[in-house]
Amino acid sequence: MTAAVFFGCTFIAFGPAIALFLFTIARDPLRVIFLIAGAFFWLVSLLLSSLVWFISVQISDKESAPQQKGLLIFGVVLSVLLQELFRFGYYKLLKKANEGLLALSQEETMPISIRQLAYVSGLGFGFMSGAFSVVNILADSVGPGTVGIHGDSQHYFLSSAFMTMAIILLHMFWGVVFFDACEKKRWWCLVVVVASHLLVSCLTFQNPYYVGSLVPTYVIMSLMGVWAFCCAGGSLRNLKLCLTCKDKDFLLANHRPR
């Protein structure tokens, strides 16, 4: 049973992201490089936020429960802000890198478009975020022990897997919307991205009341997915062509760099 829980939760959490990677990124070495770089940027942001939180805990009163709870909330907010700050820094770096690639390339267009970079970097952020969110939980799922034996929720592993999947996809959507906002200088869109990221992260404080965290998170994920689809140039027409396999130039696969 523990093996079934482990593999089931792993495939729930990472299945969609792995499928996207295999079908849209793995064949292009340049996209793979940018994805790994995006994951690295997220990792550095986590390192900095963890360092600040660790120092704060050490100098605080460890016997004070309200103070420790406040530090936990502070750590979450700081982590989100640093992630979005590093996303902006990565956008600036990718713009410079793309200009350099264009100068070296013999073609007149960029080898990879900003929309593709937004998608790839967002997925890189999501992969690393998901790995750090669920890896310890998956390790515990192989046993020994029985979830809920002391009256706790038996849906802990399953809920964690679905939350991880949502976070990974949200990072991808946030990346697309964030980069598009930077390109078009729509700063209010950046505020919405940061605010929605903060909201989703703070919703996890509702656990173990999983309905209170999962349902709003998936509503936000759906809305951000539609927004990212529109930012990527999507429409009802090409969505219909894609679903009916009649569009040979749909979005990422053969998207012309701008």
Phi, psi and chi 1 to 4 in degrees:
 res  aa     phi    psi   chi1   chi2   chi3   chi4
   1 MET       -  -38.4 -172.0   63.8 -177.5      -
   2 THR   -65.1  -36.0   54.3      -      -      -
   3 ALA   -65.4  -39.2      -      -      -      -
   4 ALA   -64.1  -41.2      -      -      -      -
   5 VAL   -64.6  -43.4  171.7      -      -      -
   6 PHE   -60.8  -54.1  173.4   80.7      -      -
   7 PHE   -69.7  -36.7  -73.6  108.4      -      -
   8 GLY   -62.6  -47.9      -      -      -      -
   9 CYS   -67.4  -35.7  -69.3      -      -      -
  10 THR   -63.3  -44.9  -59.8      -      -      -
  11 PHE   -70.4  -33.0  -67.5  143.9      -      -
  12 ILE   -65.4  -47.0  -71.1  172.5      -      -
  13 ALA   -68.5  -43.6      -      -      -      -
  14 PHE  -113.0   -5.9  -65.0  102.8      -      -
  15 GLY   -56.1  -55.3      -      -      -      -
  16 PRO   -59.9  -41.0  -24.3   34.6      -      -
  17 ALA   -66.8  -41.2      -      -      -      -
  18 ILE   -65.4  -39.3  -68.7  173.9      -      -
  19 ALA   -62.4  -44.0      -      -      -      -
  20 LEU   -61.7  -41.1  -71.1  168.9      -      -
  21 PHE   -63.1  -46.0  172.2   77.0      -      -
  22 LEU   -67.0  -38.8  -67.9  176.3      -      -
  23 PHE   -88.1  -23.7  -73.7  107.1      -      -
  24 THR  -122.3  -14.0   62.4      -      -      -
  25 ILE  -124.0  -41.0  -64.3  176.1      -      -
  26 ALA   -57.3  -30.1      -      -      -      -
  27 ARG   -80.5  -11.6  -63.2  179.9 -178.8  179.4
  28 ASP  -112.6  109.0 -170.0  -30.1      -      -
  29 PRO   -57.9  -35.1  -21.7   32.3      -      -
  30 LEU   -66.0  -40.2 -162.0   57.2      -      -
  31 ARG   -66.8  -38.0  -66.9  177.5 -171.6  171.8
  32 VAL   -62.0  -42.4  173.6      -      -      -
  33 ILE   -62.5  -45.3  -67.8  171.9      -      -
  34 PHE   -67.6  -33.1  -75.6  127.0      -      -
  35 LEU   -64.8  -45.3 -178.6  137.8      -      -
  36 ILE   -64.1  -39.8  -64.9  173.4      -      -
  37 ALA   -63.6  -39.6      -      -      -      -
  38 GLY   -62.8  -41.7      -      -      -      -
  39 ALA   -61.6  -38.7      -      -      -      -
  40 PHE   -65.1  -41.9  175.0   75.6      -      -
  41 PHE   -61.9  -41.7  -94.3   69.5      -      -
  42 TRP   -62.9  -39.9 -174.2   92.0      -      -
  43 LEU   -63.3  -39.8 -169.2   61.1      -      -
  44 VAL   -65.6  -40.3  174.6      -      -      -
  45 SER   -62.6  -39.2   72.6      -      -      -
  46 LEU   -66.1  -39.7  178.2   67.2      -      -
  47 LEU   -59.9  -45.8  176.0   63.8      -      -
  48 LEU   -65.9  -45.8  -70.5  177.9      -      -
  49 SER   -65.3  -37.6   58.9      -      -      -
  50 SER   -65.3  -38.2  -60.5      -      -      -
  51 LEU   -64.0  -45.7 -178.2   61.5      -      -
  52 VAL   -63.9  -43.9  173.3      -      -      -
  53 TRP   -64.0  -40.5 -179.8   79.4      -      -
  54 PHE   -63.7  -43.4  177.0   77.6      -      -
  55 ILE   -64.0  -40.4  -65.6  173.4      -      -
  56 SER   -63.1  -40.1  -58.6      -      -      -
  57 VAL   -66.2  -39.6  169.4      -      -      -
  58 GLN   -65.9  -33.6  -66.2  -58.2  -47.8      -
  59 ILE   -93.7   -0.3   62.5  176.7      -      -
  60 SER   -95.3  174.3   66.7      -      -      -
  61 ASP   -84.3  105.8 -177.6    8.4      -      -
  62 LYS   -70.5  -15.3  -63.2 -178.0 -179.7  179.0
  63 GLU   -86.1  -11.2  -59.0  -61.2  -34.2      -
  64 SER   -91.4  108.2  173.6      -      -      -
  65 ALA   -63.9  -45.1      -      -      -      -
  66 PRO   -59.5  -38.8  -23.6   34.8      -      -
  67 GLN   -67.0  -39.8 -167.9  174.3   94.9      -
  68 GLN   -67.4  -37.6  -66.2  -57.2  -48.2      -
  69 LYS   -65.3  -40.8 -175.3  176.8  180.0  179.6
  70 GLY   -62.7  -38.7      -      -      -      -
  71 LEU   -66.4  -34.9  -76.1  175.2      -      -
  72 LEU   -64.8  -43.5 -178.4   61.1      -      -
  73 ILE   -64.1  -42.4  -64.0  173.6      -      -
  74 PHE   -59.0  -42.0  164.0   74.9      -      -
  75 GLY   -63.3  -40.2      -      -      -      -
  76 VAL   -65.5  -47.4  169.7      -      -      -
  77 VAL   -62.3  -44.4  173.5      -      -      -
  78 LEU   -62.0  -41.7  176.3   65.0      -      -
  79 SER   -62.2  -43.6  177.7      -      -      -
  80 VAL   -63.2  -45.9  169.2      -      -      -
  81 LEU   -63.3  -39.2  -65.8  177.6      -      -
  82 LEU   -68.9  -38.2  -79.0  176.3      -      -
  83 GLN   -60.0  -44.9  -74.0  176.1   48.0      -
  84 GLU   -71.2  -32.4  -63.4  -55.7  -30.0      -
  85 LEU   -64.9  -42.5 -179.6   62.6      -      -
  86 PHE   -70.9  -29.9  -88.7   77.1      -      -
  87 ARG   -63.6  -40.7 -163.2 -167.6  -55.8  -86.9
  88 PHE   -66.8  -42.3 -178.9   74.6      -      -
  89 GLY   -62.4  -37.7      -      -      -      -
  90 TYR   -67.5  -36.7 -169.6   46.0      -      -
  91 TYR   -60.7  -45.7  162.4   77.3      -      -
  92 LYS   -62.3  -41.4  -72.2  -67.9 -171.8 -178.7
  93 LEU   -65.0  -40.8  180.0   64.1      -      -
  94 LEU   -67.1  -34.8  -70.5  178.1      -      -
  95 LYS   -61.7  -44.7  -73.7  -75.0  -71.7 -175.3
  96 LYS   -65.5  -41.5  -66.7  -68.3 -175.8 -179.2
  97 ALA   -64.9  -39.7      -      -      -      -
  98 ASN   -66.3  -38.4 -128.4    3.6      -      -
  99 GLU   -64.5  -38.5  -67.6  172.6    2.0      -
 100 GLY   -66.4  -40.9      -      -      -      -
 101 LEU   -65.3  -36.2  -71.0  172.9      -      -
 102 LEU   -67.5  -37.2  179.9   60.0      -      -
 103 ALA   -67.1  -35.4      -      -      -      -
 104 LEU   -80.9  -25.6  -65.2  173.8      -      -
 105 SER   -76.4  149.4  176.0      -      -      -
 106 GLN   -86.0   -8.0  -63.6  179.4   -8.6      -
 107 GLU   -87.3  163.2  -59.3  178.5    0.4      -
 108 GLU   -87.8  -13.9  -64.7 -177.9   -3.3      -
 109 THR  -109.3  159.8   56.8      -      -      -
 110 MET   -67.0  142.9  -67.3 -176.6  179.9      -
 111 PRO   -65.1  -23.5   21.2  -31.2      -      -
 112 ILE  -147.3  133.5 -178.6  169.2      -      -
 113 SER   -81.2  165.5   70.4      -      -      -
 114 ILE   -64.0  -37.0  -70.9  -63.8      -      -
 115 ARG   -64.3  -40.8  -72.5  174.0  177.6  171.3
 116 GLN   -65.8  -41.2  -69.2  173.8  -14.8      -
 117 LEU   -62.0  -39.5  -72.5  172.2      -      -
 118 ALA   -62.2  -45.4      -      -      -      -
 119 TYR   -63.8  -47.7  161.4   72.5      -      -
 120 VAL   -66.0  -45.9  171.2      -      -      -
 121 SER   -66.7  -38.1   64.2      -      -      -
 122 GLY   -62.4  -40.1      -      -      -      -
 123 LEU   -67.6  -34.9 -166.1   58.1      -      -
 124 GLY   -63.4  -44.3      -      -      -      -
 125 PHE   -58.4  -44.1  -90.5   60.6      -      -
 126 GLY   -66.0  -42.1      -      -      -      -
 127 PHE   -58.4  -48.3  -97.7  123.2      -      -
 128 MET   -69.6  -39.5 -168.8   58.2   68.1      -
 129 SER   -62.7  -44.2  174.5      -      -      -
 130 GLY   -64.5  -39.8      -      -      -      -
 131 ALA   -61.2  -45.3      -      -      -      -
 132 PHE   -73.2  -24.0  -88.5   81.5      -      -
 133 SER   -75.6  -35.2  -62.4      -      -      -
 134 VAL  -121.8   -8.4   82.3      -      -      -
 135 VAL   -62.5  -41.7   64.6      -      -      -
 136 ASN   -69.0  -34.5  -71.1  -26.6      -      -
 137 ILE   -66.5  -41.6  -63.4  172.9      -      -
 138 LEU   -65.0  -36.4  -68.4  175.9      -      -
 139 ALA   -62.8  -38.3      -      -      -      -
 140 ASP   -72.7  -24.8  -70.1  -23.6      -      -
 141 SER   -69.1  -18.0   69.0      -      -      -
 142 VAL   -81.2   -0.9  -62.3      -      -      -
 143 GLY    94.0 -177.6      -      -      -      -
 144 PRO   -77.3  164.2   30.7  -35.0      -      -
 145 GLY   126.1  163.5      -      -      -      -
 146 THR  -128.2  124.2  -58.2      -      -      -
 147 VAL   -69.5  131.3  178.5      -      -      -
 148 GLY    87.0    6.0      -      -      -      -
 149 ILE   -66.7  -23.9 -165.0  171.2      -      -
 150 HIS  -103.2   21.2  -64.4  -63.3      -      -
 151 GLY    94.0    0.2      -      -      -      -
 152 ASP   -77.0  170.9  -61.9  -39.4      -      -
 153 SER   -66.1  136.6  174.0      -      -      -
 154 GLN   -83.7   -3.1  -63.3 -177.3   -4.9      -
 155 HIS   -99.5   17.3  -54.4  -62.6      -      -
 156 TYR   -58.9  -53.1  173.1   64.7      -      -
 157 PHE   -66.0  -43.4  -67.8  125.6      -      -
 158 LEU   -65.2  -43.1 -164.6   60.2      -      -
 159 SER   -64.7  -39.6  -59.7      -      -      -
 160 SER   -63.7  -38.3  -60.9      -      -      -
 161 ALA   -65.8  -44.1      -      -      -      -
 162 PHE   -67.8  -35.9  -84.7  105.3      -      -
 163 MET   -66.8  -39.6  177.6   60.4   77.0      -
 164 THR   -63.5  -43.4  -59.8      -      -      -
 165 MET   -59.5  -42.8 -179.9 -178.3   70.8      -
 166 ALA   -64.3  -41.5      -      -      -      -
 167 ILE   -63.9  -42.2  -68.6  -64.4      -      -
 168 ILE   -61.6  -48.0  -66.4  173.6      -      -
 169 LEU   -66.8  -36.1  -64.6  178.1      -      -
 170 LEU   -63.9  -40.0  -87.3  168.2      -      -
 171 HIS   -60.8  -38.2  -91.3  -68.0      -      -
 172 MET   -64.6  -45.6 -176.0  178.9   69.6      -
 173 PHE   -66.6  -43.1  -61.0  148.1      -      -
 174 TRP   -60.2  -39.0  -75.4  -31.6      -      -
 175 GLY   -61.5  -44.4      -      -      -      -
 176 VAL   -64.5  -47.5  172.8      -      -      -
 177 VAL   -66.5  -40.1  175.0      -      -      -
 178 PHE   -63.0  -49.2 -166.9   98.3      -      -
 179 PHE   -65.3  -39.5  -81.5   39.8      -      -
 180 ASP   -63.9  -39.5 -177.3   73.5      -      -
 181 ALA   -65.2  -39.5      -      -      -      -
 182 CYS   -66.0  -39.6  -69.6      -      -      -
 183 GLU   -64.8  -40.8  -77.2  -70.0  -70.6      -
 184 LYS   -96.9    2.8  -61.9  177.5 -179.7  177.9
 185 LYS    56.0   41.3  -59.7 -172.3 -175.2  -53.9
 186 ARG   -96.4   86.1  -65.8  176.8  177.5  173.9
 187 TRP   -68.9  -26.9  -51.5  120.9      -      -
 188 TRP   -65.5  -27.9   65.3  -90.5      -      -
 189 CYS   -66.9  -37.2  -65.4      -      -      -
 190 LEU   -63.2  -39.2  -60.5 -177.5      -      -
 191 VAL   -63.6  -40.4  174.3      -      -      -
 192 VAL   -64.6  -41.2  173.9      -      -      -
 193 VAL   -61.5  -48.0  169.8      -      -      -
 194 VAL   -64.3  -42.0  175.3      -      -      -
 195 ALA   -65.4  -41.7      -      -      -      -
 196 SER   -67.5  -35.6   62.0      -      -      -
 197 HIS   -64.7  -43.6 -165.9  171.8      -      -
 198 LEU   -62.1  -41.9  -78.2  169.2      -      -
 199 LEU   -63.5  -46.6  177.3   58.4      -      -
 200 VAL   -63.2  -41.7  169.8      -      -      -
 201 SER   -64.8  -41.4  -63.1      -      -      -
 202 CYS   -71.8  -23.6  -68.9      -      -      -
 203 LEU   -63.6  -24.6  -77.7  171.9      -      -
 204 THR   -67.0  -15.5   58.0      -      -      -
 205 PHE   -70.2  -12.1  -69.8  118.7      -      -
 206 GLN   -73.5  -20.1  -64.5  -73.1  -27.3      -
 207 ASN   -62.5  142.5  -63.7  -24.0      -      -
 208 PRO   -88.1   17.6   31.9  -35.4      -      -
 209 TYR   -83.2   81.8  179.6   60.3      -      -
 210 TYR   -67.6  -28.6  -62.3  114.1      -      -
 211 VAL   -63.1  -36.6  174.8      -      -      -
 212 GLY   -70.1  -17.6      -      -      -      -
 213 SER  -106.1  -41.5   58.8      -      -      -
 214 LEU   -71.3  -45.6  -79.3  174.5      -      -
 215 VAL   -62.2  -51.9  172.9      -      -      -
 216 PRO   -61.7  -35.4  -20.9   32.9      -      -
 217 THR   -63.1  -42.2  -63.8      -      -      -
 218 TYR   -73.3  -28.1  -87.9   80.2      -      -
 219 VAL   -66.1  -46.3  170.6      -      -      -
 220 ILE   -62.8  -41.2  -65.7  172.1      -      -
 221 MET   -61.6  -40.9 -175.0 -170.1   73.5      -
 222 SER   -64.3  -44.0  -59.2      -      -      -
 223 LEU   -65.6  -43.4  -65.4  175.0      -      -
 224 MET   -66.6  -33.7  -68.3  -58.0  -58.7      -
 225 GLY   -63.9  -42.3      -      -      -      -
 226 VAL   -64.8  -42.6  173.2      -      -      -
 227 TRP   -62.9  -45.3 -168.3    1.3      -      -
 228 ALA   -63.8  -37.2      -      -      -      -
 229 PHE   -61.1  -42.5  177.1   73.4      -      -
 230 CYS   -68.5  -39.9  -64.4      -      -      -
 231 CYS   -63.9  -31.4  -70.8      -      -      -
 232 ALA   -80.7    2.4      -      -      -      -
 233 GLY    94.3   13.5      -      -      -      -
 234 GLY   -76.9  157.4      -      -      -      -
 235 SER  -152.5  169.5   65.2      -      -      -
 236 LEU   -63.0  -32.7  -69.1  176.3      -      -
 237 ARG   -66.3  -52.3  176.8 -178.5  172.6  -83.5
 238 ASN   -74.1  -21.6   54.8   28.0      -      -
 239 LEU   -66.8  -41.2  177.6   61.1      -      -
 240 LYS   -65.1  -40.6 -179.4  179.7  178.3 -179.6
 241 LEU   -64.9  -36.9  -68.6  173.7      -      -
 242 CYS   -67.3  -45.5  174.6      -      -      -
 243 LEU   -67.2  -27.4  -65.8  175.8      -      -
 244 THR   -95.7    7.4   55.2      -      -      -
 245 CYS    58.5   36.4  -60.1      -      -      -
 246 LYS  -109.1   -7.3  -66.4 -179.2  179.8  178.8
 247 ASP  -103.5  113.5 -169.5   -3.1      -      -
 248 LYS   -89.0   -2.7  -62.5 -179.6 -179.6  179.5
 249 ASP  -132.2   48.6 -169.1   32.9      -      -
 250 PHE   -85.8  120.9  179.4   71.4      -      -
 251 LEU    42.9 -108.5  -69.9 -179.3      -      -
 252 LEU   -74.0  -37.8 -175.8   62.9      -      -
 253 ALA   -54.0  -51.4      -      -      -      -
 254 ASN  -132.1   36.0  -66.7  -59.8      -      -
 255 HIS   -67.7  132.7  177.1   72.3      -      -
 256 ARG   -78.2  126.3  -67.0 -179.1 -179.8  178.9
 257 PRO   -61.6  144.5  -21.9   33.3      -      -
 258 ARG  -104.3      -   61.4  179.4 -177.1  175.4
